[in-house]
Amino acid sequence: MKIKKPTAHKTKNIAQQAADSLPKKEGCIIFSLQYIQKNHCYSNCQPAEKQALADAIFKRREMTWKTIAKETRHGLGYEKIERKSLNVAVPNVVPEDASILSFRFYGLAPMVGYRENDIFHILWLDREYKVYPH
């Protein structure tokens, strides 16, 4: 059995757009948990940390990378982390030339990952400050 691709539904005066045709704001950060590592993942977080992560992502949802770069590293901005200072193995999916970045999500606790175009792939939620020396 073949599954049909969903089509836009039409009503009398309004046509519903398919999700992939919706406009997106160029340069805005998009957060991804696709490659998050098991030992530093969302399921290990306490309820307050989970809420703080959602809040941190929500606060940055309409910010561009250019705007974020102007923010402070302990605020809404980020800091670059040297790969050689990491205490964890970098997954194979991370390109060799990708910069490792850290955003604060719960007090000074960082979410650490890498940027691919407008996407920030979260690899580690460093709740215990073990991913890199602080």
C-alpha positions as CSV (number, residue, x, y, z in Angstrom):
1,M,0.0,0.0,0.0
2,K,1.3,3.4,-1.0
3,I,0.9,6.4,1.4
4,K,-0.2,9.6,-0.4
5,K,1.5,12.9,0.4
6,P,-0.9,15.2,2.2
7,T,-2.3,18.1,0.2
8,A,-3.5,21.5,1.2
9,H,-7.1,21.6,2.3
10,K,-9.3,24.2,0.8
11,T,-12.3,25.8,2.4
12,K,-14.7,28.3,1.0
13,N,-12.3,31.3,1.3
14,I,-9.1,30.0,2.8
15,A,-6.5,27.6,1.5
16,Q,-4.4,25.9,4.2
17,Q,-0.7,25.9,3.4
18,A,1.4,22.7,3.5
19,A,4.0,22.9,6.3
20,D,7.0,23.0,3.9
21,S,5.6,26.0,2.1
22,L,5.3,28.2,5.2
23,P,7.7,31.1,5.2
24,K,10.7,30.9,7.5
25,K,12.7,33.8,8.9
26,E,16.2,33.7,7.4
27,G,19.1,33.3,9.7
28,C,17.0,32.5,12.8
29,I,18.4,29.8,15.0
30,I,16.7,26.4,14.9
31,F,17.4,23.9,17.8
32,S,17.7,20.2,17.1
33,L,17.9,17.3,19.6
34,Q,18.5,14.8,16.8
35,Y,22.1,14.0,17.9
36,I,21.9,14.5,21.6
37,Q,24.1,12.0,23.5
38,K,22.6,9.5,25.9
39,N,24.5,10.3,29.0
40,H,23.8,14.1,28.7
41,C,20.2,14.0,27.3
42,Y,16.9,15.6,28.2
43,S,15.6,12.4,30.0
44,N,18.3,12.8,32.6
45,C,17.2,16.4,33.5
46,Q,15.2,17.3,36.5
47,P,11.8,19.0,35.9
48,A,13.2,22.5,36.6
49,E,16.0,21.8,34.1
50,K,13.5,20.6,31.5
51,Q,11.5,23.8,31.9
52,A,14.6,25.9,31.8
53,L,15.7,24.3,28.5
54,A,12.3,24.9,26.9
55,D,12.4,28.5,28.1
56,A,16.0,29.0,26.8
57,I,15.0,27.7,23.4
58,F,11.8,29.8,23.4
59,K,13.7,33.0,24.3
60,R,16.0,32.5,21.3
61,R,13.3,31.3,18.8
62,E,13.2,34.5,16.7
63,M,16.8,35.6,17.2
64,T,19.1,35.5,14.3
65,W,22.7,34.1,14.6
66,K,23.9,37.6,14.0
67,T,21.9,38.9,16.9
68,I,22.9,36.1,19.2
69,A,26.6,36.7,18.4
70,K,26.2,40.2,19.9
71,E,24.9,38.8,23.2
72,T,27.0,37.8,26.2
73,R,28.1,34.2,26.7
74,H,26.3,34.0,30.1
75,G,23.2,35.7,28.7
76,L,21.5,34.7,25.4
77,G,24.8,34.5,23.5
78,Y,27.2,31.6,23.2
79,E,30.9,30.8,23.6
80,K,33.1,28.6,21.4
81,I,34.6,25.6,23.1
82,E,38.0,24.1,22.0
83,R,37.5,20.5,20.9
84,K,40.7,19.6,22.7
85,S,39.2,20.8,26.0
86,L,36.2,18.5,25.8
87,N,36.0,15.6,28.3
88,V,33.6,13.6,26.1
89,A,34.0,12.1,22.6
90,V,32.6,14.1,19.7
91,P,30.1,12.0,17.8
92,N,31.0,11.1,14.2
93,V,28.1,13.1,12.8
94,V,29.9,16.3,13.7
95,P,31.9,17.7,10.8
96,E,35.7,18.1,11.6
97,D,35.5,21.8,10.8
98,A,32.4,22.5,12.9
99,S,32.8,24.8,15.9
100,I,31.6,23.5,19.2
101,L,29.4,26.1,20.9
102,S,27.9,26.5,24.3
103,F,24.6,28.2,25.3
104,R,23.4,28.6,28.9
105,F,20.1,27.0,29.6
106,Y,19.8,26.5,33.4
107,G,21.7,29.1,35.4
108,L,25.3,28.6,34.1
109,A,24.6,25.1,33.0
110,P,25.2,24.9,29.2
111,M,23.7,23.0,26.3
112,V,26.7,22.2,24.1
113,G,26.6,21.3,20.4
114,Y,27.5,22.6,16.9
115,R,26.1,24.8,14.2
116,E,25.1,23.5,10.8
117,N,23.7,26.5,8.7
118,D,20.9,27.9,10.9
119,I,20.5,24.7,13.0
120,F,22.1,24.3,16.4
121,H,22.5,20.6,17.1
122,I,22.4,20.0,20.9
123,L,24.8,17.2,21.7
124,W,25.1,17.5,25.5
125,L,23.1,19.1,28.3
126,D,26.0,19.7,30.7
127,R,24.0,19.8,33.9
128,E,26.9,18.6,36.0
129,Y,29.6,20.7,34.3
130,K,31.6,17.6,33.1
131,V,31.6,18.1,29.3
132,Y,34.3,20.7,29.4
133,P,36.2,22.7,32.1
134,H,34.4,25.7,33.2
